[in-house]
Amino acid sequence: MKHPDIDNVGDAIREDRPLREAAAYRILFGLEGLTFRHIDVTDPVPTGRQILDSAGLDRRGDYLLFALLASGDFEDIRLDETVDLRGRGAERFIAFKSDRDFKFSLNDRQMAWGRADLLGSVLYDLADPSPEEAIFLEVRGGEDRLIEPDDRVNLDAPGIERFIVAPRPTKGYVILVNAVEETVPDKHVTFEQVVKLSHPNAPPETNVKFSMTYRNAASLPHAGELGEGGSVEVKNHGTIFNVTRTVQS
C-alpha cells in the first residue's frame, strides 16, 4: 500500500483522527511571533532540534521552542526533547532566538514568551475576545490597565503579569460634575470644559467667577484645585469635579 507523501497534523486534529503513516508531517511554525508558515518534518516524533532544522534555523543557536496546544496553552519544548505529533494536540510551534523566557498569565492560563516586549495584538490573538470585550492588565491595588492591540507590554518587570478578558469600557470618559455624570471624549479635561458642563446655559458675565476642585484624577496630584486654563487627566470612570459659581459685587 502506497503511503501519502504528507499528512497535515492540523487536519488530523480537526478531523479527530490519528496521523496517517506518511513520508512527512506538516506543522505550522512561527519565528518570534504568531505569524505561521508550513514546514514538514519527516518524523512523527521529532525532537525540538529537528523542528528547528525543518524550519531552516541553525540548531547551534540559542533558541527557545514552544508548542501552542489546541487548548491554547503553551508547552516548553526542550531542543533534545521529543514531541509526539500523534498525540493530536500540537499543530503550531513558535521559536525565539533567546536564552530566556518570560512568563505571564492570560485568563489564568500560564504562558511564556521569548521576548520581554509583548505586543497587545499577540494577547488578542491568543485570547480571541469578542468585539464587546477587551484585555486588561491586572493592577493590584489600582485600576486595571486596558490593553489595546497596538500597545506594548514589558514582561521584564518583577512578578508575573496577569491579563484578563473583560467587557470593553464604553468610549469616552465618565466624570461626575456637581454629582451629575457626564461623558467627555478625551482623558485630558480642561477647566473651561467642566464649567460648560456644570453651567451650560450661563450667560457670559464679567462679574461671575467659577472655582473648582477635583478628586480621584488619574494625573498627579489626584486631588486639588483647578484654575482657569488648567487641565487634569481623568480616569475612565469616576473622577469628580465640584464647581462653585460666585457673583462678585
Backbone torsions as a table, in degrees:
resi	resn	phi	psi	omega
1	MET	NA	130.9	-179.2
2	LYS	-82.1	129.4	179.5
3	HIS	-87.0	147.7	176.7
4	PRO	-63.9	151.2	-178.6
5	ASP	-65.0	-43.5	-174.8
6	ILE	-137.3	136.6	168.7
7	ASP	-115.7	134.8	-176.9
8	ASN	-89.5	119.8	-177.8
9	VAL	-62.6	-39.2	179.2
10	GLY	-62.7	-39.6	177.6
11	ASP	-63.1	-41.2	179.8
12	ALA	-62.2	-40.0	178.8
13	ILE	-64.8	-47.4	-176.8
14	ARG	-68.4	-32.0	179.5
15	GLU	-88.2	-2.5	178.9
16	ASP	53.5	52.8	179.6
17	ARG	-133.9	160.5	174.8
18	PRO	-72.9	158.4	174.9
19	LEU	-64.4	141.2	173.6
20	ARG	-83.1	154.6	174.9
21	GLU	-67.8	128.8	-174.4
22	ALA	-150.1	168.6	177.8
23	ALA	-75.3	-25.5	179.8
24	ALA	-154.7	161.5	-176.6
25	TYR	-128.2	126.3	-172.2
26	ARG	-93.4	128.1	176.9
27	ILE	-128.7	172.6	177.0
28	LEU	-104.6	135.1	-176.1
29	PHE	-130.1	133.6	176.4
30	GLY	-123.9	141.4	178.1
31	LEU	-112.8	116.9	177.2
32	GLU	67.7	12.9	-179.8
33	GLY	176.0	-167.6	-173.3
34	LEU	-99.1	21.1	171.9
35	THR	-92.4	113.8	-170.0
36	PHE	-106.9	153.9	170.8
37	ARG	-136.0	159.9	179.4
38	HIS	-79.5	136.9	168.4
39	ILE	-134.8	157.2	-178.4
40	ASP	-117.4	132.5	175.3
41	VAL	-114.9	145.3	-174.6
42	THR	-87.2	-11.7	-176.6
43	ASP	-114.3	131.0	176.9
44	PRO	-71.8	-10.1	176.0
45	VAL	-127.8	70.0	-175.6
46	PRO	-79.7	158.3	169.2
47	THR	-84.1	166.6	175.4
48	GLY	-58.5	-38.4	179.7
49	ARG	-65.4	-36.9	177.8
50	GLN	-64.6	-35.9	176.7
51	ILE	-65.6	-42.3	176.9
52	LEU	-62.7	-41.6	177.8
53	ASP	-59.7	-44.8	-178.7
54	SER	-65.5	-26.1	177.4
55	ALA	-84.7	-2.9	179.3
56	GLY	81.0	21.6	-179.8
57	LEU	-99.0	153.1	179.2
58	ASP	-77.1	111.1	-176.8
59	ARG	-64.2	-15.3	-179.3
60	ARG	-81.0	-12.1	179.4
61	GLY	-76.3	168.4	177.3
62	ASP	-84.5	103.3	179.6
63	TYR	-124.7	144.1	167.8
64	LEU	-105.0	140.9	-178.9
65	LEU	-129.2	132.5	178.9
66	PHE	-127.2	145.1	168.9
67	ALA	-99.7	129.4	175.3
68	LEU	-97.6	105.1	-172.3
69	LEU	-75.7	162.6	179.3
70	ALA	-60.8	-25.7	178.5
71	SER	-73.6	-11.7	-176.1
72	GLY	95.2	-4.6	179.5
73	ASP	-81.7	154.2	175.2
74	PHE	-97.9	138.9	175.5
75	GLU	-125.8	123.0	179.4
76	ASP	-72.0	126.1	-179.9
77	ILE	-111.5	111.3	174.4
78	ARG	-68.7	147.7	-171.5
79	LEU	-66.5	-27.3	177.2
80	ASP	-94.6	4.5	-179.1
81	GLU	-91.7	145.9	177.9
82	THR	-91.8	152.3	177.5
83	VAL	-122.6	120.7	-179.4
84	ASP	-87.6	100.7	-179.7
85	LEU	-67.3	-14.7	179.6
86	ARG	-76.9	-7.0	-179.6
87	GLY	-74.1	-4.9	176.7
88	ARG	56.6	45.7	177.8
89	GLY	-136.1	-23.5	-173.6
90	ALA	-123.1	117.2	174.0
91	GLU	-114.3	-32.9	-173.9
92	ARG	-108.0	136.3	179.3
93	PHE	-130.7	140.6	-178.6
94	ILE	-126.4	132.3	177.7
95	ALA	-118.5	146.9	175.9
96	PHE	-130.0	136.3	173.3
97	LYS	-81.5	89.3	-172.9
98	SER	-163.5	159.7	175.4
99	ASP	-114.3	13.1	-177.8
100	ARG	-145.5	137.4	174.7
101	ASP	-108.5	162.7	-177.2
102	PHE	-125.6	117.6	-176.5
103	LYS	-82.9	145.8	170.8
104	PHE	-152.7	168.3	-178.1
105	SER	-121.3	134.9	177.6
106	LEU	-129.8	111.8	-176.0
107	ASN	52.7	43.9	177.5
108	ASP	69.0	11.0	173.0
109	ARG	-98.0	127.8	180.0
110	GLN	-75.9	127.9	-179.2
111	MET	-133.6	171.0	179.9
112	ALA	-143.7	153.1	179.7
113	TRP	-138.1	151.3	-175.6
114	GLY	-90.9	4.2	178.4
115	ARG	-136.2	150.4	177.1
116	ALA	-71.8	-26.2	-176.9
117	ASP	-91.7	113.3	-177.1
118	LEU	-116.5	124.5	178.0
119	LEU	-77.0	142.2	175.9
120	GLY	-59.3	-32.1	-179.6
121	SER	-61.6	-31.0	176.9
122	VAL	-64.9	-43.5	178.6
123	LEU	-61.6	-40.6	179.5
124	TYR	-67.1	-38.2	177.4
125	ASP	-64.8	-39.2	-178.1
126	LEU	-73.5	-38.9	-175.6
127	ALA	-87.9	-29.4	-179.1
128	ASP	51.4	58.0	179.9
129	PRO	-72.5	162.0	175.2
130	SER	-75.1	166.5	178.5
131	PRO	-59.9	-22.9	-179.6
132	GLU	-87.8	0.4	-177.3
133	GLU	-115.7	161.7	177.8
134	ALA	-143.6	170.2	179.2
135	ILE	-105.6	137.4	-178.7
136	PHE	-126.3	143.1	170.2
137	LEU	-90.5	121.6	-179.5
138	GLU	-66.9	131.8	178.7
139	VAL	-119.6	109.6	-178.2
140	ARG	-66.2	128.7	178.6
141	GLY	74.7	8.5	-179.4
142	GLY	-144.6	-168.2	-179.0
143	GLU	-86.7	128.7	179.5
144	ASP	-59.1	141.6	-175.3
145	ARG	-91.8	124.9	176.2
146	LEU	-70.0	128.8	178.6
147	ILE	-108.7	121.2	176.0
148	GLU	-98.0	160.4	-177.6
149	PRO	-55.7	-31.6	-178.7
150	ASP	-84.2	-6.6	-179.2
151	ASP	-74.1	157.6	174.4
152	ARG	-119.7	139.6	-179.2
153	VAL	-119.7	133.1	177.4
154	ASN	-89.5	115.4	-179.5
155	LEU	-88.6	2.5	-175.0
156	ASP	-89.1	-0.7	179.4
157	ALA	-70.4	157.8	178.4
158	PRO	-58.1	142.6	179.5
159	GLY	85.8	176.7	-180.0
160	ILE	-102.5	124.5	178.5
161	GLU	-70.5	135.7	-178.6
162	ARG	-117.6	123.7	-179.1
163	PHE	-113.7	144.5	178.9
164	ILE	-133.8	157.2	172.4
165	VAL	-101.7	130.2	-177.9
166	ALA	-147.8	165.5	178.9
167	PRO	-55.4	135.4	179.0
168	ARG	-68.5	134.1	179.0
169	PRO	-66.6	152.4	177.4
170	THR	-64.8	150.5	-179.2
171	LYS	-66.1	143.4	-178.2
172	GLY	96.3	175.7	-176.9
173	TYR	-122.8	125.3	-176.7
174	VAL	-93.1	121.4	178.7
175	ILE	-121.6	163.4	175.8
176	LEU	-110.5	121.8	178.6
177	VAL	-119.0	111.7	-175.3
178	ASN	50.5	46.5	175.0
179	ALA	72.2	9.8	178.4
180	VAL	-111.2	129.7	178.9
181	GLU	-71.7	132.1	176.2
182	GLU	-133.7	152.1	178.3
183	THR	-114.1	129.7	177.5
184	VAL	-117.6	149.1	-173.1
185	PRO	-79.3	-20.2	-173.9
186	ASP	-128.0	153.7	-178.6
187	LYS	-74.1	-17.3	176.6
188	HIS	-94.1	114.0	-175.1
189	VAL	-116.0	131.8	-176.4
190	THR	-96.1	161.9	175.3
191	PHE	-55.5	-45.2	-176.0
192	GLU	-65.6	-37.5	176.7
193	GLN	-60.5	-45.1	-176.5
194	VAL	-67.4	-37.9	178.0
195	VAL	-61.5	-42.8	179.2
196	LYS	-63.9	-33.2	178.5
197	LEU	-73.2	-36.5	-177.5
198	SER	-79.0	-32.6	-178.5
199	HIS	-135.4	70.5	-173.7
200	PRO	-65.9	-25.5	-175.1
201	ASN	-108.7	12.7	-177.5
202	ALA	-73.1	126.7	178.2
203	PRO	-71.9	153.2	178.4
204	PRO	-67.6	122.2	-179.7
205	GLU	-133.8	131.0	-176.9
206	THR	-71.5	-23.0	-177.4
207	ASN	-96.4	12.0	178.8
208	VAL	-106.3	129.8	177.8
209	LYS	-122.8	149.4	177.8
210	PHE	-118.7	136.9	172.9
211	SER	-119.0	152.2	-170.8
212	MET	-146.2	138.2	170.6
213	THR	-122.9	157.8	178.6
214	TYR	-142.7	160.1	173.5
215	ARG	-154.4	164.2	-178.7
216	ASN	62.2	38.2	177.1
217	ALA	-85.2	160.9	176.9
218	ALA	-79.1	-34.0	-178.8
219	SER	-82.4	165.8	177.2
220	LEU	-98.4	139.1	-5.5
221	PRO	-70.6	156.0	-177.4
222	HIS	-75.7	-13.2	179.5
223	ALA	-147.5	153.5	178.8
224	GLY	161.7	-162.4	177.1
225	GLU	-104.3	145.2	178.2
226	LEU	-120.3	128.3	-178.8
227	GLY	-107.6	175.0	-179.8
228	GLU	-55.5	135.8	-180.0
229	GLY	82.3	-5.1	-178.6
230	GLY	-91.0	168.1	178.0
231	SER	-151.2	160.3	175.1
232	VAL	-135.6	158.5	173.9
233	GLU	-95.9	123.3	-175.1
234	VAL	-96.8	163.0	174.9
235	LYS	-82.5	169.2	178.0
236	ASN	-58.1	-32.4	-179.0
237	HIS	-155.5	129.7	167.8
238	GLY	110.3	3.3	174.0
239	THR	-74.1	134.0	-170.4
240	ILE	-113.0	133.9	176.0
241	PHE	-123.5	138.8	171.8
242	ASN	-122.1	121.8	-175.5
243	VAL	-116.1	130.2	179.7
244	THR	-117.0	131.1	178.7
245	ARG	-100.5	128.5	-177.7
246	THR	-125.9	130.6	176.7
247	VAL	-99.6	121.4	-178.4
248	GLN	-92.2	137.3	-179.1
249	SER	-83.9	NA	NA
